[in-house]
Amino acid sequence: MVEVDPSGAGDGSGKKCLTHSYSVVDEDHLAEKRVESLTKILTEQYGVPDERLVKALCALGEATAHIAVLLMNYVEHTYAGTQNNSGDDQLHLDIDCDNAVFAALRNSGVFSIAASEETPVETDVGSEGSFSLGFDPLDGSSIIDANFSVGSIYGIWPGKGVLNRTGREQVAAAVALYGPRTTLCVALPSASNGKGKDHVLEVTLVRNRIAWELSRDDIVIQPDGKVFAPGNLRATNDNPQYDALVKHWISNRYTLRYSGGMVPDVYHIFAKSKGVFSNVSSEKAKAKLRLLYEVAPIGLMVECAQGVTTHEFDDTSVLDITIGDLDQRLGVCFGSANEVAIYKKFMFTS
């Protein structure tokens, strides 16, 4: 059960934390131009036929723009005195970003249910909505004080509810990256666009947050790429297969690109069109990644970009794993097809 701060923090209400929110998020008066620019990209360049899905993605664009403002004004590393279901102490910033997303969902009128890593319950956000959302509003809050890039993760499911669904049922997914630029990477399965094939595109927030501009029109992950991002490395201490795999990467002179944040590390694969990301567990180093909020949405993005995903110990796409619990966790491998094949060779051989 999530403890609820008296200010409304953590309850998914969209209310501001009374002392740590910035009014500019709600008063920048730029929403109409941002929505217009993203709508034009989705409809004219990618032929998205469902107006409700366009509105849903524009709502995520608004949430992303608002979170970017919160991050720009973030100074104090202060805690709200609450924990999420994962046992993580919540920053006021975590809660403000969570509420920014919930506010955007409610304003859109096209979502019915949402659940997040900070508000891990199926929360009603609209009686007439057509979609449900699983999201992580601020992935990487533990590295934000070093001014590393951080992100947001969004997965959109049709209908009402996210439990007992699979990632393959998603109609779209998106990942926002907050760094020197604010970008939004969007995955559109073939059934959700007018192009007849899966697409992953990137838009960048430009001109002082006035508009979204298409910055990459068709992201494709190449089959090979000697770039690795090995998460949860402490598992190599008591997982000999993972230890051998990491040594293989090192001895074969792979380039290390690892920040400790899932979004920037996977986003690097999209940026370079190659590479492999792993997060493996062991008896002493348990799995941390959540299927609903992180794995399923990013998994859809990787596979729509012609990459491959797998469960850490089972030769199964992460998109085919049923979400049986809102806090369901697992280890994964994502990336270039031949690099994931090498992962399987090491990890699935006894």
Disulfide bonds with the S-S distance in Angstrom:
none
